[in-house]
Amino acid sequence: MAEEEERVLQEEFRWLLLHEVNAVLRQLQTVLQDMSVKIHRHSTQNFRTSFREGLQWKLQAVMDDIMGRLNRGRDCLTTPRKRTLEELYSSKIMKMFSPALPNEVIVSFHIHCHKLVLGAYQVHPLQSSSQKPKTTLPAIYHPTGSVFELGSQKYEVVQSNKVEVAVPWLNDVITYFTVGLQLCQQLKDKITVFQQYWKD
């Protein structure tokens, strides 16, 4: 009976490798291609990717790598990077404007889910005798009253504004990341089941 059960499991595993793995990888490639339509580096250039033929790879390592990249991509859209006001003041964004922004203005841009968010801060230097402590920590948005320090000079945010603009296709991109992750996880789960049978 045990030999028959093992033979059936081996046949099912072969079927999984021959049919399910290829099907999931094709679905994943479709998801990635759909994403390439949504993500434009420049107006004339799309990002496309595929697996290189002829390279040796282990399915588990490839799945882990794909899932890691999909997670990082989704996290970039759903969890904006927190920055201090000092980092924002010194960022490349501040040098992109022509004419340059006044020294008392700091701006930040980030994507949060399906929105492009602009933060604009008007800052004012504090008197050297001011006892206000530095209050800024890395954050997505800094409220009025936040105090930060550049060199030996302290500054206070006297006005802060946030503007959000919906970018509908970003919802689609997040969905594609999620579908890709689900497909990979389902395939990993199926392979894990077979690995457990062979360990026992």
N, C-alpha and C positions, 0 to 999 in steps of 0.2 A: 504494500500500500504506500509506503514512504517513497519508494522509487517512482511509482506512478505520479504521486503528488509532486515530486521534484521535477519530473519530466514535464508535467503540465505547467509548472511555474517557469521553467526554462523556455517553453514555447511562448508563454504569455510575455515574458521579458523580451524575447526576440521580437515579438510582434510590437511591443512598446517601443523598442529601439528603432525598428524599421518604419513604423507608421506614425506613432505619436510624436516622437522627437522631430522627425521631418516636418510634420504638420504644424507643431508648435513653433518651430524655427521659421517656417514659411509665414505663419500668422504674425510672429514677432517682426519679421522683415517687412511685412505689409504695414504694421504699426509704425515702424521706423520710417518707412517711405512716406506714410501719411504725415508723420511729424515733419519730414523734410520739406513738405509743401508748406507747412505752417511756419517753420523757422527759417527766416531769410537773414543771411549775414549781410548781404547787400541786395539791392533791388534786382540784380541780375544773377546772383549766385545762390544756389540751394546747397544744403548739406545733405549728402547721401552716404550711406555706409553699407557694407556687406562683409561677410566672412571671407577671408582669403582661402582660395582652394589649395589643397595639397599640404597644408600645414597640419602637423600633429597637434591634437588637443584632447583634453579630457573633458567630457561633458560637464562634470560637476564644476570644474574650474571656469569653464566658459559661462555656465549658468550663474555662478557667483559673481563673476566679473560683469556680466550684463545687468544683473539685478543691482549691483552696487552703482553702476553708472545710471541706471534708470532712477534709482532712489536719489542720487545726487542731483540729477536733472530736475526731478519733481520738487526736491527740497529747495532748490534755487528759486523756484517760483512760489512756493508756499511759505517759506521761512526766510524772510529777508535778513541780510547780514546786519548785525547791530554795529554802529560806529559811534565813536565819541565826537563831540563838537570839534576837538582838536584835529581828529582825522578828517572830518568833513572840510574844515578850513584849509587843510593842506592837500586835499585831494585834487586829482587831475580835472575833475568836473569844474572846479573853481577857475581853472585856467583856460577853459574851452570857450568862454564867452568873448565876443568882440562887439563893442568895446567891453573891457574888463568890468566885472562887477565892483561896486564900491567895497572898500575894506570892511565896512560894517554889515555886509550882507553875506550870508552863507546859504548855499542851496544843497539839497540832496535829492537824488532820484533813486527809486527802487521799484521792483515789481513785487506785488503781493497778490498772489492768486491770479485773478483776471484783471487786476488794476495796475496802472502806472501811477506811482505816487510821487508828488513833488513836495518837498518840505522846504520852506523858505524862512530864514531866521534873520532878524535884525538884531545886531549885537551892539553893545556900548561898553567902552573901556571903563573899568571901575577906578576910582581914586586909589592911589597906592596905600592910603590909610584905611581903606575899606577892610572890614573884618569878615566879610561874607566868605564862607568856605566854598571851595570847589565842590560842585554838586553833580557834575555830569559823569555818568557811567555810559558804557556802550548801550545805545538804544536805537530803536527804529525811528522814534520821533522825540524831540526834545521840547519840553514845555517852556513857556515864558517863565523867567526867573531862574533858569538854569545858569550856573556859573562854571566857566572853564578858564584854563590858563594857557597862554602862549608865552613861552620864555618866562619872564618875571611879571608880565602884565596879565591881570585878571579881566575877563569880559563877562557881561551878563546878557542873556537873551531878553530883550525888551519887548519883542513881538515875534510870535511864531505862527506860521500859517501852513496848512496842509491842503493840497488839492489832489483829488483822485479822479482819474479818467479810466473808464471801463475799456478794456481791450478784449472784445468777445472771443476772438480766436485763441486766447490764452486758456480759456476753459477747455477747449478741444485738446490743446497740448497736454494739459494736466490729465485729462481723460485718457489720452494715448499712453502717457507714462503709467497710469494706473492699470490699464488693460495689459500693457506689456509686463508689468510686475506680476499681475495675477496669472498670466499665461506661464511665466517662468516658475512661479511658485507651485502651480498645479503640476507641472512637469517634474520639478524637484521632489514633490510629495510622492508622485507615482514611482519614481526611481528609488526613493528612500524605502518605500514599502518592499520593493524587490530586494534591496540590500539587506533588510532585516530578515527576510526569509532565508537568504543564503548564509547569514551569520549564525542563525539558529541551527 
